[in-house]
Amino acid sequence: MLVSAKEMLNKARQGKYAVGQFNINNLEWTKAILLTAQENNSPVILGVSEGAAKYMGGFDTVVGMVNGLLKGLNITVPVALHIDHGSYDGAIKAMEAGFSSIMFDGSHYPFEENIAKTKEIVELAHSKGISVEAEVGSIGGEEDGVVGAGEVADPQECKAISELGIDFLAAGIGNIHGKYPENWAGLNFEVLGKINEATGDMPLVLHGGSGIPEEMIKEAISLGVAKINVNTECQVVFAEATRKYIEEGKDLQGKGFDPRKLLAPGVDAIKECVKEKMELFGSINQA
Ligand SMILES: [Zn+2]
């Protein structure tokens, strides 16, 4: 059964480890992540962007698939199904479909509007036992033309939004979605320290977790990060493994064209990638 992410993240924050959010794109992705979590006795969060949900046929399809896999694969570790960067309407639709956790990303609204909308979402979600991640917008970052600095949040805005009753908070600390540029300045631990102080024991969320050096991940966890989002890295290893299979001509041998064979190396690559992240984040045997 799907659970809210509140309890697993509070536990992670107290225990100084982080739970990975791994974004899913299809059945293979979902199976690979769930099996890895079960094999390593780790809690896990399945992230679904609105675009990915649409690709898979809508929120109901995603909920049906995930619930079916939990049952069919005997998954007993805590699993949350979370909408990633949800819009106001998207977050509401995901809740209606049976998601157990949502992110409402109002970071592009003026701050007052972000606060007002986040508050409404929190009330609705909590009436159904669903956890809520909010995000505050960035300050600076590209003001000086330095793209490599990423987005940085204002600790006072983080404090204001954390007081709305949200369950965990995404705040920019120089992290970037997708592949990191060569000139990336690294995570801003000074700002993370301030956000951590301003928000009490709120679990913090690090987006763009693919490609951040290990020492930085560990330091971020020591400063209150309890959820780390990984997406790009799984996509890259899946593509690499699939490319290798085809370049080696394996799809032309025997029944190598069978999708269950064709996609198997990619699935194994995702499993390996997810396990490495769980080890790094410290979530193994924390289920
Ligand atoms: Zn994100």
Residues whose N, C-alpha, C, O or C-beta is under 5 A from the ligand:
A	BS01	ZN	H207 G208
